[in-house]
Amino acid sequence: MLDQTLQHIDDRRRQFEGDLLALLRIPSVSADPAFKGDVRRAAEWLRDHLAKLGLTVHLIETGGHPIVYAESPPVPGAPVALVYGHYDVQPPDPLDEWTSPPFEPEIRDGKVFARGATDDKGQMLTHVKSIESWLATAGQLPLQVKLLIEGEEEVGSEHLGAFLKENAQQLACDCVVISDTSQFAPGVPAITYGLRGIAYFELKLLGPKQDLHSGVFGGGVANPANALAKMLGALVDADGRVTIPGFYDDVVDLTERERTEFAALPFDEEAFKSQLGVEHLAGEKGFSTLERRWARPTLDVNGLTSGYQGAGAKTVLPAKATAKLSCRLVPNQDPHKIAEGLKKRLQELLPPGICMKLVEHHGAPGVVMPLESPYLQAAAVAVEKGFDRRPVFIREGGSIPIVNTFASVLHADVLLLGWGQNDDNPHSPNEKFSLDDFHRGIRASAALWQELAAIKK
């Protein structure tokens, strides 16, 4: 039956692309209240689309943007898979850097350019289309599939965690399927089995009650901007090691198998530097670039604000200085423990005459799935059928906080199956998604349902 389903997918190529373009035209920007109506319109588009397939569908109000939940009938004796995705998108700014308007999808060189193309409308829709194709050819799926598609991923999934905990019985499953990551490289599909976590902070330093003349008062009053620069610089040493007390206490080291497999990946460091426009790479001493990006903890400054920012010169000694910084965490590191350590370290570095406030924003631990998982191995077979190449197993340096929640609340393995590419520009101008990868993703998803259904419970 899979062969017929795959043929149906190939025959409906143009139709499926048309549905993708229709969804991409909806400017479902969750961060901006001005787009609230459009966010709901995207949710309703999905609800109606899934209902036409014959699935049981609910549009669930959350106090924020709605959740779309759908499910196919139970299949006794077969595992249950839950597909998670999101229909909301990042703001498109800066608009003047887009080659074509962000919500007027345009196909160029076999790729569709639009906000949300790869993050996450295009990738999420591959699973919808694979379900549609199974139902059109076989009349039913070989296992029960549940879909949970939210509208707040790009603003922190504020309501999803509570929804998961309150509805754990309804959402019960054996594995969670998420396509919101990337392939390792063009033509090299990947299964991501680990993600780093995150701890995000805002540091505020206060000095004099107002900005002062730097000539009259310079040398007599502590400068918050100078203090901020010195304090931030002292958080990472010359070997790239973070100096927060206890930062490395709970770090789980890479296994020899992982280090060997990472080293065998077709990673071109020179091409990577060229892609980024840098002459040298940096990071923790003793680890490769991939190891540092995927499986070692970090601290980075994300933003700095202080003093005069306008045109020309203005000689001020600023009254305040702020920085936004984040730590990427590996499994077993606790974001709250990291926050306490950071606060202690900053207090040690704080000079006299400066007051400090550290604001702790969102945090989430890292997560790693066992490579021996039968669901992970089934996914590898399915991806090979969709992409005609065995996938590699990788980790990812970014964070999807909800992954840890799925794993802990539903006690299910999480399959991160990315169809995009590293240069698809999610969160940036000219976001894109290869239409060939879109269709390969649909084929892999269709094969996944058959491979998962064969696992004995």
LINSULWO-V191453 format. One record per residue. PSI is psi in degrees with one decimal (NA if undefined). OMEGA is omega in whole degrees, 0 to 359 (NA if undefined). NEAR is the number of other C-alpha atoms within 8 Angstrom. Layout:
BEGIN
psi->(PSI/PSI)
omega->(OMEGA/OMEGA)
near->(NEAR/NEAR)
END
This chain:
BEGIN
psi->(-29.9/-39.2/-42.1/-38.5/-42.4/-37.1/-39.0/-41.3/-45.2/-38.6/-24.5/20.1/-52.2/-39.7/-43.7/-36.6/-37.6/-39.6/-39.0/-45.7/-38.1/-42.3/-36.3/-22.5/-14.6/116.7/73.2/65.5/105.8/-23.9/-21.6/116.0/-24.0/-20.4/12.6/-42.4/-36.5/-35.1/-45.3/-36.6/-37.6/-41.2/-42.5/-34.0/-45.6/-44.6/-49.3/-38.9/-44.5/-34.7/-36.0/-22.8/-11.1/8.6/155.9/122.7/141.4/138.6/112.2/122.6/143.9/-8.5/-12.0/-128.6/146.3/157.2/135.8/121.1/132.9/156.8/150.2/168.3/151.1/149.5/103.9/135.4/-11.1/152.6/167.8/131.3/139.4/122.5/125.9/139.1/-178.1/144.7/-6.4/159.1/164.9/155.5/147.5/-5.2/148.6/126.5/-31.5/-7.1/-0.8/136.3/-35.8/155.5/138.8/-24.6/22.9/79.9/135.1/134.9/122.2/129.3/38.1/10.4/144.8/127.8/119.5/154.4/130.4/-0.7/-46.9/-22.0/86.6/15.2/-47.0/-46.3/-42.6/-39.3/-21.4/-37.6/-35.7/-43.4/-31.4/-38.1/-44.6/-41.4/-39.4/-45.2/-33.6/-29.4/-38.2/-15.9/-14.7/162.4/152.3/-3.8/167.4/132.8/129.9/143.7/131.1/105.2/116.0/169.8/20.6/16.3/-39.2/-3.3/24.7/6.1/49.7/-39.8/-8.3/-39.8/-47.2/-39.3/-43.2/-46.4/-37.4/-22.2/29.0/-36.0/-44.0/-34.9/1.7/134.3/171.3/-28.5/152.5/129.0/122.2/125.7/90.5/26.4/-163.4/163.5/165.4/-39.8/167.0/125.6/3.6/86.2/156.3/151.0/122.1/117.4/-0.2/145.4/145.2/153.6/-169.0/148.8/120.6/135.6/159.1/122.5/126.7/124.5/134.1/133.4/-117.3/165.6/-15.8/165.3/141.9/160.9/121.9/-21.4/-42.5/-39.0/-13.4/131.4/-10.6/-15.0/138.1/133.1/114.8/-34.5/-44.4/-43.8/-42.0/-44.8/-43.8/-41.1/-44.3/-40.9/-27.6/-3.0/-16.2/130.3/-176.9/-20.1/9.1/14.3/134.6/135.9/12.4/131.8/131.0/7.9/-37.6/4.5/-40.5/10.0/130.5/118.8/154.3/144.8/163.8/-35.1/-45.0/-44.2/-38.2/-43.3/-37.7/-42.5/-26.4/-9.0/148.3/69.2/121.5/104.1/-36.3/-41.6/-36.4/-44.0/-41.0/-40.8/-38.1/-15.4/35.2/155.0/-25.2/150.2/159.9/162.0/-169.0/129.4/139.7/2.5/149.6/168.7/-45.1/-41.0/-42.2/-39.0/-31.7/-33.6/13.9/145.1/153.1/168.1/128.3/141.7/128.2/-18.0/148.5/137.5/127.3/146.1/-158.8/130.7/2.9/-172.3/151.6/-161.0/142.7/113.0/89.2/150.4/106.4/148.6/-20.8/161.1/139.6/151.6/144.3/130.8/153.9/148.8/128.7/129.4/151.7/166.3/141.5/-15.6/133.9/119.5/-35.9/-37.3/-39.9/-39.9/-42.0/-40.6/-39.8/-43.4/-43.5/-44.8/-41.7/-36.8/-37.6/-34.8/-13.2/123.6/159.2/148.1/-1.0/134.2/148.1/143.0/126.3/119.0/124.4/115.4/-141.7/155.7/154.0/142.0/162.9/169.9/142.4/131.3/146.1/130.1/-19.9/-2.4/130.4/-27.7/-36.9/-40.7/-36.6/-40.0/-37.2/-41.9/-42.6/-43.6/-38.5/-37.2/-31.9/-33.6/-1.4/30.5/136.8/132.2/155.5/157.4/124.2/166.8/171.7/138.5/-21.6/-179.5/137.4/87.1/-31.3/-18.1/-43.8/-36.9/-43.9/-47.7/-40.6/-37.9/-42.8/-6.8/46.7/150.7/142.0/124.9/110.6/99.3/98.0/131.7/-9.5/-175.1/158.0/-21.0/25.3/-3.8/40.8/140.2/2.3/167.4/154.3/40.7/142.8/169.8/128.3/128.2/-30.1/-41.4/-34.2/-48.0/-36.7/-36.7/-39.0/-43.0/-43.7/-39.7/-41.8/-41.7/-31.3/-41.1/-37.8/-42.9/-40.4/-37.9/-24.1/-11.1/128.7/129.2/NA)
omega->(180/180/178/180/179/177/177/179/180/182/183/185/183/180/181/176/178/177/177/180/179/179/181/180/181/184/187/181/187/185/187/180/180/182/184/179/179/176/178/180/177/178/181/176/179/179/182/181/181/179/179/178/181/177/171/189/176/171/190/178/186/191/174/177/188/174/173/179/179/177/172/182/176/175/184/177/181/176/176/179/176/176/175/175/177/181/177/184/176/170/185/183/357/186/184/179/177/176/175/184/187/180/169/188/182/179/178/178/176/180/176/181/178/174/181/185/180/185/4/187/182/182/179/185/178/181/176/183/177/176/178/183/176/183/181/184/184/181/179/176/180/176/176/176/174/179/179/186/187/180/183/182/184/176/172/178/187/186/187/181/179/179/179/183/182/185/184/181/179/184/184/184/178/177/178/183/181/174/180/179/185/167/179/181/177/180/179/180/184/167/180/184/179/178/171/174/183/168/188/186/170/181/180/177/181/178/179/185/179/175/182/175/186/177/183/188/181/183/181/183/178/183/181/180/177/181/181/181/181/182/180/180/182/182/178/184/185/178/180/179/179/187/176/179/178/187/185/186/188/183/175/182/173/174/177/177/181/181/179/181/177/182/182/181/181/182/180/184/179/178/178/178/179/178/182/182/179/180/183/174/184/177/185/181/176/182/178/179/180/179/180/184/189/195/175/180/184/168/180/172/182/180/180/178/174/171/185/182/184/180/177/185/172/188/180/166/190/179/182/177/181/175/172/183/181/171/170/189/176/184/180/174/182/181/182/176/177/179/179/178/179/179/179/181/180/177/177/185/186/180/175/178/180/174/185/171/177/180/179/178/186/177/178/178/174/182/176/177/179/181/181/182/178/178/176/180/176/178/179/178/182/180/178/178/181/187/180/175/178/181/171/178/184/166/180/182/180/184/167/190/185/180/180/179/177/184/185/183/184/180/184/173/181/180/179/186/184/179/184/177/182/181/181/175/172/181/182/174/176/173/184/176/178/179/175/178/176/182/176/177/178/179/179/179/178/178/181/182/179/182/179/182/182/180/181/180/NA)
near->(6/9/6/8/14/11/8/10/13/8/6/8/9/6/7/9/9/8/8/11/9/8/10/15/9/11/10/14/13/16/8/8/6/5/11/12/7/11/17/11/10/13/14/9/9/9/12/8/8/12/10/7/8/6/11/8/11/8/11/8/8/8/6/7/13/13/13/15/12/12/11/10/7/7/8/4/6/13/13/13/13/14/13/13/13/12/14/16/13/11/8/10/7/7/9/5/7/10/5/9/9/13/10/9/13/8/8/7/4/8/10/13/15/15/16/15/15/14/11/15/15/13/17/14/9/13/13/9/10/13/10/9/13/14/11/8/10/9/7/6/12/9/14/14/12/13/11/12/12/16/15/14/9/11/8/6/12/7/10/8/10/7/8/11/8/6/8/10/5/5/10/8/11/11/12/14/12/13/13/15/10/11/14/11/8/7/6/10/16/13/14/14/14/11/16/18/17/16/16/12/12/12/12/12/13/11/13/10/5/6/10/11/10/9/6/6/10/9/5/5/8/10/11/14/11/7/12/12/8/8/11/9/7/9/11/12/9/5/8/10/10/10/10/11/8/7/11/5/5/7/10/7/4/7/6/6/6/8/10/8/8/10/6/6/6/4/4/6/6/6/7/8/12/9/6/6/6/7/6/5/7/5/8/9/7/4/7/6/8/8/11/12/9/12/13/9/11/9/11/7/10/8/7/9/7/10/12/7/5/5/4/4/5/5/7/10/12/16/14/13/15/12/13/12/13/12/11/14/15/16/12/9/13/8/12/7/8/13/10/8/12/10/9/10/12/9/7/6/8/11/6/5/7/13/8/9/7/9/8/9/8/8/11/11/16/17/12/8/9/6/7/6/9/7/11/10/10/11/12/11/11/14/18/12/11/13/12/7/10/10/11/9/8/11/10/12/10/9/11/8/12/8/9/12/10/13/11/8/9/11/8/11/11/13/14/12/13/15/15/14/11/9/4/10/10/11/8/8/14/13/15/14/15/10/10/7/10/13/12/11/15/14/13/14/14/17/13/13/11/11/12/12/11/7/10/7/5)
END
